[in-house]
Amino acid sequence: MSPAEIRAKVIEILADILPDDDLSQLKDDVPLREQVELDSMDFLDIVMELRKRYRIQIPEDDYIHLATLSGTVKYLEPLMKDLPK
Amino acid sequence: MVAGKPDSQRIVITGVGLAAPNGNNLVEFREALLNGRSGVRDYDIRYVGSTLAGVCMFNELKYQSRKDLRRGTRAGSMGVYCTAEAIADAGLDWANIDKSMVGVYVGVTEHGNVETENEVYQLQGYNFDTSFWSHHHNPRTVANNPAGEISLNLGITGPHYTIGAACAAGNAGMIQGAQMLLLDECDVALAGGVSESIHTFGIFASFKSQGALASHADPTKASRPFDLDRNGIVVAEGGAMFVLERMSDAKARRAKIYGELAGYAMNSDASDFVLPNPERQAQCMQLALRRAGVAADSIDIVSTHATGTTNGDSQECDALRRVFGGSSRTRFNNTKSFIGHAMGAAGALELAGNLPAFHDGCCHPTINLERPDPECRLEGLVAGETREMGHVDYILNNSFGMLGINSVVVVKRV
């Protein structure tokens, strides 16, 4: 998957977790929590969905890398680049 | 319980919110009951397959967001809907009420089975690797979940909890609410019962193994208490929540009053896991009557608990004959014949469905009673068609549950 495709997959997950939110205007470099209502349980949903959908295990120490959309894509790139679209 | 009590120690019902398989508010529900409209339909659930159930169709998004629904439980959603409807119906000045003096008391038969079954089912797809087990599992399955979701949704900071009382829970929630008002633990009690039981295959499978799961080619005829052709329980989901207040508070704000909780009682059979005990049921009814300060022949309508099982129905009728055998005034009906057994919500829904009798003077019938079982003989059993009674002063509502738990409330016209 390319970075753009990974971003789209993350947005897909966010859309499921935040079904009432408009995600079309999300800024990639601004922390997600400043743009949408994302509490700790929602955040864990992101981690869980990445695990379920792509079998990606994210250690707790790495959660810090998932604060922004761009950070998340950057973190996921080496883990998802070989996955089929 | 009533005679001589000051208004500050009299408890009244000032709001009703409900979700039933045949109505999403009291007006719709009452109309369905008076006109013989069932809410039972075909239903499929994993592992059990095709069966029947009472299914609710209320608008979940009326008071919750899609995110709320994703995170919470069906029982929580049911509770939120019913409670918000009850508050609106009561005409409370909700924005200015001290939320720390509002209590939430929700009767449940069980809670957590639905969510646990769902998680285990999903985990199967991950070879039972528990790292795929949801972090939502605990907040969804804690026993207070349905009441807690109400507290969260409505910003209520007073006490909230559920009352686990098997199928006696609807009355038990109401009794708990009344007691907390009498103890000044709260000024407004939001009390009743909810059930999400149709979403757990376990309850269907267990009743089936017990030989107590109803079946019928016509779903609307499957729930048939007192009938010789009854063959078990139709499981239903639902909820009914009441706004309870002290009479003094209700009068001060000129609230509409549905009725007064004149007396109540709970007791235990202490005799069997599942089989009822008519002697204890009769004692429970007699205690509620005594506390209400009325004799059996003052009761106009008895809302029976009967679920459509061979043993349970006849045993309750035995208890009813012991208590009401000398009363020519009393009429009996059964709401489960319309909606099935709404478990933790049953007692609350069945009382709610009968409350309008104080105003319309009617006793809704028991439907599907075509061949009365002689063992269920009850003088005054209203079958098939609504009975116009003209004037209704007292309703007695029975709710009994497994492990031998009995609850009875007596409600008086105000």
Interface residues (C-beta under 8 A of the other chain):
Chain A: D16 I17 L18 P19 D20 M41 L44 D45 M48 R51 K52 Q57
Chain B: S65 R66 K67 R70 R71 Y126 S131 F132 S134 H135 H136 P139
